[in-house]
Amino acid sequence: EGNRRVLLTLEKRIYGTWHIWQLFYVGAAAFFDIGSAWQNEARNNQDYQTLRDYGLGLRVSSSRSGRGQVLHLDIAYALDGDESIDKRQTILSIESTF
């Protein structure tokens, strides 16, 4: 939480040749994220924590739509963070890029 952040994402994208029912292209991604967020003043106090996660994602885009939107279904596993938060997160989003 904060008004400043740093984020590094490493991602390996796999552009599949699957064309399901001549309607959808399917691909995948493997990723690793590391980052931190802080209030401008807190960075000087060293009261911030770097968090890391890794995961796999499925990418689905329509071959019949001109909108260019891609459905992202990601499963991420946290390596750090508060013990009260589930280490596995499932994220569903619609993005404009693979």
C-alpha positions as CSV (number, residue, x, y, z in Angstrom):
1,E,0.0,0.0,0.0
2,G,1.3,3.4,-0.8
3,N,1.8,6.2,-3.3
4,R,5.1,4.9,-4.7
5,R,5.9,1.5,-6.2
6,V,8.4,-0.6,-8.0
7,L,7.6,-3.8,-9.9
8,L,9.6,-6.2,-12.0
9,T,7.8,-8.9,-14.0
10,L,9.6,-11.6,-15.9
11,E,7.3,-13.5,-18.3
12,K,7.7,-16.3,-20.8
13,R,4.8,-16.3,-23.3
14,I,3.8,-19.3,-25.3
15,Y,1.8,-18.5,-28.4
16,G,-0.1,-21.6,-29.1
17,T,-1.3,-22.9,-32.4
18,W,-4.6,-24.1,-30.9
19,H,-7.6,-22.6,-32.7
20,I,-10.5,-24.1,-30.8
21,W,-13.7,-24.5,-32.9
22,Q,-12.3,-21.8,-35.3
23,L,-13.3,-19.3,-32.6
24,F,-10.5,-18.9,-30.0
25,Y,-6.7,-18.8,-30.0
26,V,-5.2,-20.3,-26.9
27,G,-1.8,-19.5,-25.4
28,A,0.0,-19.6,-22.0
29,A,2.4,-17.7,-19.9
30,A,4.7,-18.4,-17.0
31,F,5.7,-15.4,-14.8
32,F,7.7,-14.2,-11.8
33,D,6.9,-10.9,-10.1
34,I,8.8,-8.9,-7.5
35,G,7.8,-5.6,-6.1
36,S,7.1,-3.2,-3.3
37,A,4.8,-0.3,-2.5
38,W,5.4,2.4,0.1
39,Q,4.4,5.9,1.2
40,N,7.0,8.5,0.1
41,E,8.1,9.0,3.7
42,A,8.3,5.3,4.7
43,R,11.0,4.4,2.2
44,N,13.5,6.4,4.2
45,N,12.5,4.5,7.4
46,Q,13.0,1.1,5.7
47,D,9.4,0.2,6.7
48,Y,8.6,-1.5,3.4
49,Q,8.6,-5.1,2.3
50,T,9.5,-6.6,-1.0
51,L,7.0,-9.3,-2.1
52,R,7.5,-12.1,-4.7
53,D,5.2,-14.5,-6.5
54,Y,5.3,-16.9,-9.5
55,G,2.6,-18.5,-11.6
56,L,1.1,-19.8,-14.7
57,G,-1.6,-18.3,-16.9
58,L,-3.9,-19.3,-19.7
59,R,-4.5,-16.7,-22.5
60,V,-7.6,-16.9,-24.7
61,S,-8.5,-14.5,-27.5
62,S,-11.3,-14.5,-30.0
63,S,-10.4,-15.0,-33.7
64,R,-13.8,-13.6,-34.7
65,S,-13.7,-10.3,-32.8
66,G,-11.9,-7.1,-33.9
67,R,-11.7,-5.7,-30.4
68,G,-8.4,-7.4,-29.6
69,Q,-9.2,-8.3,-26.0
70,V,-7.5,-11.3,-24.4
71,L,-8.9,-13.3,-21.4
72,H,-6.2,-13.9,-18.8
73,L,-6.7,-16.7,-16.3
74,D,-3.7,-16.7,-13.9
75,I,-2.8,-18.8,-10.9
76,A,-0.1,-17.2,-8.8
77,Y,1.7,-18.5,-5.7
78,A,3.0,-15.9,-3.1
79,L,6.5,-16.5,-1.8
80,D,6.3,-13.7,0.8
81,G,3.7,-11.8,2.7
82,D,1.3,-12.0,5.6
83,E,0.4,-15.5,6.8
84,S,-3.3,-14.5,6.9
85,I,-3.4,-14.3,3.1
86,D,-3.9,-17.4,1.0
87,K,-0.6,-18.2,-0.8
88,R,-2.5,-19.2,-3.9
89,Q,-4.4,-16.6,-5.8
90,T,-6.6,-17.0,-8.9
91,I,-7.0,-14.0,-11.1
92,L,-9.4,-13.6,-14.0
93,S,-9.1,-10.4,-16.1
94,I,-9.6,-9.1,-19.6
95,E,-6.6,-7.3,-21.1
96,S,-5.8,-5.6,-24.4
97,T,-2.5,-7.5,-24.8
98,F,-1.4,-11.2,-24.6
